[in-house]
Amino acid sequence: MRTVQERTEQVDVYYREQGIDTFFELNPGNHYTDVEKRTAAGIRWLLGK
């Protein structure tokens, strides 16, 4: 899974270098931890754009 995190961070950097506004955040737990809260946070970020 460490490789997944590293690759995701690389994609985030690549998009930023292309001028694409991104937001990458690590959260404790796994894909099934606080799904509703994480989804809501993503939607709030998008609506704030």
MODELLER restraints for C-alpha pairs under 7 A, 6 or more apart:
rsr = mdl.restraints
at = mdl.atoms
rsr.add(forms.Gaussian(group=physical.xy_distance, feature=features.Distance(at['CA:12:A'], at['CA:22:A']), mean=6.66, stdev=0.5))
rsr.add(forms.Gaussian(group=physical.xy_distance, feature=features.Distance(at['CA:12:A'], at['CA:24:A']), mean=6.84, stdev=0.5))
rsr.add(forms.Gaussian(group=physical.xy_distance, feature=features.Distance(at['CA:16:A'], at['CA:22:A']), mean=6.63, stdev=0.5))
